[in-house]
Amino acid sequence: MLTAVIGASGRSGSALCRALASEEHAFRPVIRRPEAWRALGLPSTSPMLADLSDVPALRAALAGADKVVSCAHARWTPAILEAAPQNATLILMGSTRRYSQWPDEHGDGVRAGEAAFLGGDRPGVMLHPTMIYGAEGENNVQRLAALMRRLPVAPLPGGGHALVQPIYQADVTACLMAALKRPWTGQHVLIVAGPQALPYRSFMAEVARHAGVRMPPVMKVPIAALLAAASLMKMLPGLPKVGVDELRRLTEDKAFAVEDMEKCLGIRGCSLSEGLRRTFVDNAA
């Protein structure tokens, strides 16, 4: 069985390739930048070069694959459907951004990709992870820790009571590996998330504790004021940059049931405390 991995040099893609290599599972990396792949030092047959906008090149890169995993943005799903071998099973990465009430290009692309997959005829699954942390080169919790080092207070919309449910990278990899081993009939969508949702202010406190930084006092600030401040910060050098989309998403709960993930894939994610310990303590050792 040959597995083609699209986006093999990215964070989730490279983590999956390491797992496949450790199990001596035959895989073919599909990449755009050879230098990024070489820097990973992973064993494999020669990677295939293909830009996802070039369907003929992608078709050649995927030829002969029994299973196709895509760790690229879900907006490329139509191209993958067109290029993948007719009998191949698809394992696609989406994002829970597709459930956000705030329209943006990222979420719109995931929704379009999901619709294309569900409307196609290839068996498989699209996994929608929540915020992923703990990957090599990932900067979600690291950037948050760096912000807390610099801010005297933490200005949060609504005081930071909206829920988040991040998932550790190793658990995302385990979900991808489990999806590869499962026989799929038809098209399925699964949310993959950490085991428990918590308020964003509590998430910040956990990051601060494991990163060894002071948790700044939380200041409840209207979202309109934060959006105006974010626009101003973009123009001033030396100030932290926070996107408008990021701020808007801080106003909505991002809590999801994980029973389907556990039932279909047999994976229960590690606790946030354990994941952060591995991210900060183990990586520093």
HUGIFEN-V55735 format. One record per residue. N is the residue number from 1. OMEGA is omega as a letter, one per 30 degrees, with the letter a starting at -180 (999 if undefined). Layout:
# HUGIFEN-V55735
N|OMEGA  N|OMEGA
This chain:
# HUGIFEN-V55735
1|a  2|l  3|l  4|a  5|l  6|a  7|a  8|a  9|l  10|a  11|l  12|l  13|a  14|l  15|l  16|a  17|l  18|l  19|l  20|l  21|a  22|l  23|a  24|l  25|a  26|l  27|l  28|l  29|l  30|a  31|l  32|a  33|a  34|a  35|l  36|l  37|a  38|a  39|a  40|l  41|a  42|l  43|l  44|l  45|a  46|l  47|l  48|l  49|l  50|l  51|a  52|l  53|a  54|a  55|l  56|l  57|l  58|l  59|l  60|a  61|a  62|a  63|l  64|a  65|l  66|l  67|l  68|l  69|l  70|l  71|l  72|l  73|a  74|l  75|a  76|a  77|l  78|l  79|l  80|l  81|a  82|a  83|a  84|l  85|a  86|a  87|a  88|l  89|a  90|l  91|a  92|l  93|l  94|l  95|l  96|l  97|a  98|l  99|a  100|l  101|a  102|a  103|l  104|a  105|a  106|a  107|l  108|l  109|l  110|l  111|l  112|l  113|l  114|a  115|l  116|a  117|a  118|l  119|a  120|a  121|a  122|l  123|l  124|a  125|l  126|l  127|l  128|l  129|l  130|l  131|a  132|l  133|l  134|l  135|l  136|a  137|l  138|a  139|a  140|a  141|l  142|l  143|l  144|l  145|l  146|l  147|a  148|l  149|a  150|a  151|l  152|l  153|l  154|a  155|a  156|l  157|a  158|a  159|l  160|a  161|l  162|a  163|l  164|a  165|a  166|a  167|a  168|a  169|a  170|l  171|l  172|l  173|l  174|l  175|l  176|l  177|l  178|l  179|l  180|a  181|a  182|l  183|a  184|l  185|a  186|a  187|a  188|l  189|l  190|l  191|l  192|a  193|l  194|a  195|a  196|l  197|l  198|l  199|a  200|l  201|l  202|l  203|l  204|a  205|l  206|l  207|l  208|a  209|a  210|l  211|l  212|l  213|l  214|l  215|a  216|l  217|a  218|l  219|l  220|a  221|l  222|a  223|a  224|l  225|l  226|l  227|l  228|l  229|l  230|l  231|l  232|a  233|l  234|a  235|a  236|a  237|l  238|l  239|l  240|a  241|l  242|a  243|l  244|l  245|l  246|a  247|a  248|a  249|l  250|a  251|a  252|l  253|l  254|a  255|a  256|l  257|a  258|a  259|a  260|l  261|a  262|a  263|a  264|a  265|a  266|a  267|l  268|a  269|l  270|l  271|l  272|a  273|l  274|l  275|l  276|l  277|l  278|a  279|a  280|a  281|a  282|a  283|l  284|a  285|999
